[in-house]
Amino acid sequence: MKTLTLTLITTLALANPIDLYLEELAAQAKAKDPNFSGFNAKRGEQIFTSYHIGKRGKKIACTSCHTKDLTKPGENIFTGKKIEPLSPKANPKRLQDIKNVKKWLRRNFKDVYKREGTPQEKGDVLLYIINQGG
């Protein structure tokens, strides 16, 4: 039993934080929809690049600030603040702090869609982001 516990602790310690979060989102999506069959980067791209009237009344998409090339820096269109590349392939620090990932997903979905994203939408967007940058 001690070996099993140690193995589990070691596995969790070595696991990529974003993979653990994606597993959490998948469980939530499956609980919400028993037909959930996994995340899809193509759906994530559609969510990320589609335009909507955001909470400030302006037509925006995630790409309005993050740009279409996630390996390049972006800029917040409202504050002018520089945004580091979103692609973890271009910016290895991205998607490592899950508390921060959750905060920004919540905030950005509310900015663009005027609501929180569903677990499936969040997972789709994260899969899209992870796959950007060659």
NORFEN-V455038 format. One record per pair of residues at least 4 apart in sequence whose ideal C-beta (glycine too) atoms are under 6 Angstrom apart, sorted by the first residue. I is the first residue (numbers start at 1). J is the second residue. If there is no record, write none. Layout:
# NORFEN-V455038
I J
I J
This chain:
# NORFEN-V455038
15 19
15 20
17 96
17 98
18 95
21 98
22 123
25 119
25 122
25 123
28 119
29 36
29 119
29 120
30 36
39 123
39 124
39 127
40 124
41 127
41 128
41 131
43 124
44 124
44 125
44 127
44 128
45 49
45 128
46 50
47 121
47 125
48 62
48 125
48 128
49 61
49 63
50 61
51 59
51 61
52 112
52 113
53 59
54 58
54 60
54 111
54 112
55 111
55 114
60 64
60 112
62 66
63 67
63 68
64 77
65 74
65 76
65 77
66 74
66 86
67 72
67 74
70 86
70 87
70 132
71 85
71 87
71 90
71 133
72 85
73 82
73 84
73 85
74 83
75 82
76 81
84 91
85 90
85 91
86 129
87 132
87 133
88 94
88 95
89 133
90 133
95 101
104 108
105 122
106 116
109 113
109 116
109 117
117 121
117 122
